[in-house]
Amino acid sequence: MKRCWLCRAGLLLLLLSAALWLYWPALYRPAIADSVLPMSPAQIERGAYLARAGNCIACHTQPGAPEYSGGRRIATPFGDVYSSNLTPDVDTGLGAWRAADFYRALHEGRSRDGRLLTPAFPYPNYTRITRADSDALLAYLRTLPPVRRAPRAAELRFPYNTSLALQLWRRLYFRPAEFAADAQRSASWNRGAYLVDGLGHCNACHARRDWLGGVRDSRAYAGGEIAGLDWEALPLTREPPLDDAQAGEWLALLSSGVSQRHAVSGPMAEVVFHSLQYLHREDLAAMIEYLRSLPGEAQTPKPDRINARLLQTLQQRGEQVYGEHCADCHGEQGEGKPSHYPALAGSRLLGSPSPANAIRIVLYGGYPPSTAANPMPYGMPPFRPQLRDEDVAAVLTYVRSAWGNQAGAVLPAQVAKR
């Protein structure tokens, strides 16, 4: 009897300890002071720039709807969520929000009523945003035309739709924090860290996540699948790091969507269109300086585990398809045409272990964004109407192993899935 009582007491103590561990951050929350929100033209202009840097419009605008009115579906591995209304409508938007409410949402991931927000809203990044920048963002959002649009409830599967699951996720992966400059680094490096890790929330797409959707620092920019979009985000870190010439290519790519050898497409084209093309050149250079300093993973090619005869057949057929459909634009040796058609020799996209992006571009076309620096970009037409799955697999197998490229073969079954 005594042993049974001790077991129950131990179990109760264990449960209480687990509950305290889980809910302690919610019980101990420092108060956030409210403030009178400055609405000067300079403050509003600053907020508009910050909204561009954070690419807020991309998630908070549904196609065909007023800007920032929310309702856009955001797919996650755990179900769908829908973005909120950021216009100053009093009943359905931010019209009744105080400056402290808005900062709490960014800094703590809590809504005005204290409700926990899902991390599809990237507060693990936004927690680093300064209070001054938060106030400037809200000042800008208050100048938008109010739109009455009630938020749509999230459609998460059980148990991910429970408060307990969200609380556990936050306890494992989230701590409210403030950006702290590294005194050993330059002002430019620190500005880049603030934009990349915080406001720009780059690892929302470019992280390699675990099975619960969490991000560890060592994998924050290692690249990975973008949930619900069928695209892969390429790694933002490299081993060896970018040299100065490659950094210059990145600067051109982020500011215009194209460079001498590369072009963005898919979700990254949307980021350049809505956000990066509007950033000051100094800010883009700071972001690249920061990313260059991060450790990367060396990409070691893996040998193809397919029949040698099949590999030879794919490469031979691929070389023929390339000559018929690709060489006119991309060159006989994959050299491309500077600022028009991206080079395929040495392409990071083709060198990726996953052929997902390359398959999508061949099937559905590749379209850089129209930007101020490149208003009429050259696009690649979709080849799905012309090529069979076997032909697409063959040409990708060829270009991923030609001209110094060392990526693996692509099989027709992989193409068929897209």
N, C-alpha and C positions, 0 to 999 in steps of 0.2 A: 504493500500500500504506500509506504514511504517513498519507494523508488518511483512508483507511478506519479506521485505528487511532484517529485523532483523533475521528472520528465516533462510534465505539463508546465511547471514553472520555467524550465529551461526553454521550452518551445515558445512560451509567451514572451520571455525576455528576448529571444531571437527575433520574433515577429515585431516587437516594439522597436528593437534596434534597427531592423530593416526599414520600418516605417519612418523612423527618425532620420535615417540616412537618406531616404527617398525624398522626404518633404522638408528637410531642414532648410534648403535654399529658399523655399516658398515662405517659411515661417520667419526667416531673418532676411528681410529685404529693406535696404536703406531707402528712406523717403527721397523722392525726386521733387525738387522745388519747382514751382511754376514760375513763369516770367511773362512780362509783357512782350509780345512778339513785335519786333521792329518791322515796319512795312515800307521802308524806304526803297526807292528805285534800285539802289546799289544792292540792298539785301535781296530783293526779288530777282535781280539779274544773277546774283551769286547762286541763289537757290535753283534757278533754271539750269545753270551750268552743272550743278551737282546732280540734278535729276538726269541730265544727259549722261554724266559720268557713271551713274548707277544704272543706266538703261531701264529706268522705272517704266517707261512707256511700253516696253516690249511685253511685259507680263500683265500690266494693268490696263491694257487696251484690247478689247475683242475686235477682230476684223469687222469693219463696217460700222462700229459703234463710236461714240464720241471718245476723244482721247482721255485716258486715265479714269474711265468710268467703270473699269473692272469687268468681271465676268468671264475672263479668258480661262479656258480649261488648262490645267497644268497636270500632266500625267506623272504619276510616281509609281514605283513598284508595288505600292500598297493601296492604290486606288487613286481617284482623281480629286483634285482640289480646284477651287475657283478663286481668282484674284479679287481683291476688294476694290471698292470704289474710292478713289483718292480725290475726287472733286469735292468742293466745299458744300455739298448738299447737307442740310442739317440732319435729316432723318436717316439717310442711307450712305452718306459719305463722311467727310472729316469736318463738316461745318460746326459740330459741337465739341470737337476735340480741342483741348488745351495744349500748349506747347509741351507741358510735362507728360501728357498722355501720349503724344506722338514720339517723344524721346523714349518713353518706357517701351513702346512697341519695338523700336529699333534696338534699344539697349538690353531689354529683358525678354523680348518675344512675348509680350502680354498686350492684349487689346485694352481699350478704354475701360471696359467693365472688369478687368482682371483676368479674363479668360486666356488660357494658354494658346498661342498661335502655333500652327504646324510649321515645321522647318522648311516647307516648300517656300515660305517667306524666309529669305536667307538671313535671319537675325543672328545666326552664329558668325556671320561676317559683319553685319550692320552694327553689332554691339560695339565695334571699334569706332564708329562714327562719333565725332565730337559733338558736344551739346550745341556749339555755335553753328556747325553745319546742319544739325537736325533742325534748328530754328529757321535757318535760311531755306531749307527744303520746304518746311511747312508754310513759310511766308509765300513762296512761289506757288505752291499748290492751292493756296487760298485765293489766288488771282484767277484761277481757271473758272470757266462757266460751270455753275453747279448742274449736275445731272442726277435726276432721281432714278436710282437703279439699286434695288435691294440686293445684297450679296446672296449668292447661291451657296447652300450648305455643301460641305465636303462630302464626297462619296468614297470614304475609306472602308476597307474590309475589316471585319472583326479579326483580331482584337485591336487592330491599329486605330480604330475609331474610338477607343476608350481613353479617358483621362489618365488612367493608370499607365497605359502604354506610352503616352506622350510624356508623362512625368518621368518614367524610367528612361526614355530616350534622352531627355534633357539632362538627367543626372549623369548619364554615361558620356555624353558628347558636348555638353554646353555649359560654359561658365560666363556670366556677364563680365565684360572686360572693357577697358579703355585703351586706346592706342597709346603706346609709350614709345617715344623716339629712342633710337639706339645712339647714344652719344659717341660711339666708336665709328659710326657711319656718317656719310655726307647727308646734307639736307635733301639732295635729290634722291638718294637711296631711300630715305625715310618717307619722302612723299610717294615714291613708288610703292613702298610697302603698305602705306595707308590706302592707296587706290586699289592695289591688287588684292590684298587680304581683306579690306574693309568695304569701302563704297562700291568698288567694281565687282565684288564677290565672284572673282574669276574661278575659284575652285568649286563653285556651285555646279559647274559643268566639267571642269578639267580635273577633278579629283577622281581617284580610284576608291570607290566606296566599298564598305563591308556589307554583309548580308542584312544589317539593320539600317543601312543607308548612312552610316557614320563615316567620318573622315578622320584619319590619323595624320599627324603632321608630315610624316615621312612619305605619304602618298597624296599630299594635297594638290600637287600639280603634275601627277604622273599620267594623266589622261585616262579616259574610260568611256563606257557607254553612257549616252545621254538618255535617261529614262523616257520612254514614250515617244521618242523622236526617230529612232532607228538610225541615229548617227553616232559616230565616235568622236569625242573631243580629244584632239591630239595632245601629247605631253607639252607642257610649257617650260619644262626644264630639260637640259641636255647634258650628256657626258660624252666628249668634252664640252664645256660651255660654248656659247656663241662667240665667234670672233667678231671683230669690229665690222667687217663687211657684212656678215650675217645679221648683226644687230641693225645695220642700216637697211637691210632688206625688210626686217620686221617693222621698222619705223614707217617705211613706205607702205607696207601691207596694212598696218593698223590704221593709218591715216587716210588711205585711198581705196583699199580693197585689193589692190594689185601692186606688184613690185616687178623688178626686172625678170625674176624667175618664177614667181608664185602668184596665186590668186586665191581669195577666200570664196567659199561657197557654203550653202546650207545654213545652219544656225549662226555660224560665225559671220556670214554675210549680213545677217540681220543685226548683229551686234555692231558691226562697222557702220551700217546704214543709220541706225538709230542713235548710236552713242559715240564710238571712237573717232569718227571723222570730225566731230565737233570739239574734241579735246585740244587743249593747247599743246603745241609740239613739245614743250618742256615737260608736260605731264606724261605724254607718251614715252618720251625718252627716259623719264624717271621710272616708269613701270618696267621698261625693258632692262634698265640698270639693275633693278631689284631682282627680276627673274633670272638674269645672268648670274647672280650671286648664289642662287640656290643650288644645292646638290642635285644631280640628275642620275638617271639609271642608264648605264651603257646598254645599247641595243645590240644584242648578239643574235645574228641570224640563226634560225633553227632549221635543220635539214628537213627537206620534204619527206613525208612518210607516205608517199604514194608510189605506185608501180613506176619503175623507171621508164618503161615503154609508154605509159600513159602520160608521164611528164613530158617526154620528148614529143609526143603527138600534140599535146596542148601548146607547147612552145612553137612548133612548126606551124600549126594552124594559126596561132596568135600572131606570128610574124606576118603571115599573109593578110590577116584581117587588119593589122596595123597599117600595112602598106596601102590597103584599099580605102580605109576610112579615117586614118589618124595622121599620117605622115605629112599631109599637106599643111596642117596647122602646127603640129608639134615637132616637125622636123624628122629627117631620116634617122638621126641619132638621138632623138628625144631632147634636142636642144631648145625647142620652143621658139617663140618670137618675143623678145623683150617687151614687157608692159602690155602685151596683147594676149599671147597664148602661153600658159605656164610650161616651164621645162619639166620633162618627165625624168630625165637623168638626174639622179640625186634627190628626187622628190621625197619629202617627208611623208606626204600622204600615201604614196605608193610603198614607201618603206615601212609603213605601220604593220605590226603583226596582224592586225585585223584588216581585211579587205573591205569592210562594210561601206566606208565612205566612197571608195573607188567604184564599187559596184553601183551604188546609188547614182553617182555622177554619170557613169556610162549609160545606165538605164534611163534616167530622168533628166539628164542635162546638168550642167554646172553654170551658175550665174553669179558672177561677182556683183556687188551692189553698185548702184549709181551714186557717185559721191561728187562733192564739189571739185575735188582734184581729178576725178575721172568720171565725168558725167555720162559718157557713152561707152560702157565697158563691152568687151567682146565676150560673148557667151558660148557655151558648148551645147549643141542640140541634143535632145534625147535620142538614144539609139535603140530603145526597146522595140519600136516598130520595124527596125531593119535587121537586127541581129537576134539569133537564137541564144538561149541560155548557154549552149555549148560554145558559141562564138565569143560571147562576153567573157566567159571563164577563160577561154584560150588567150584572148588579147590581153587580159589582165595578168595571166600567168606570164606571158611574154614580157610585158613592160615592167613587171615587178622583179624580173631577173635579168633584164638587159641593161647595158650602159653603166655597169657598176652597181645597179640595184641588187639587193640580196634578200628580198622578201619571198615568202612561200607561194606555192601554187594556189590557184583558185579553182574550185570544182563546180561543175554545173549545178549541183544540188545547193550550193551556197548562193548562187545567183537566183535560183528558183524561189528561195525564201524571201527575197526582197520584192 
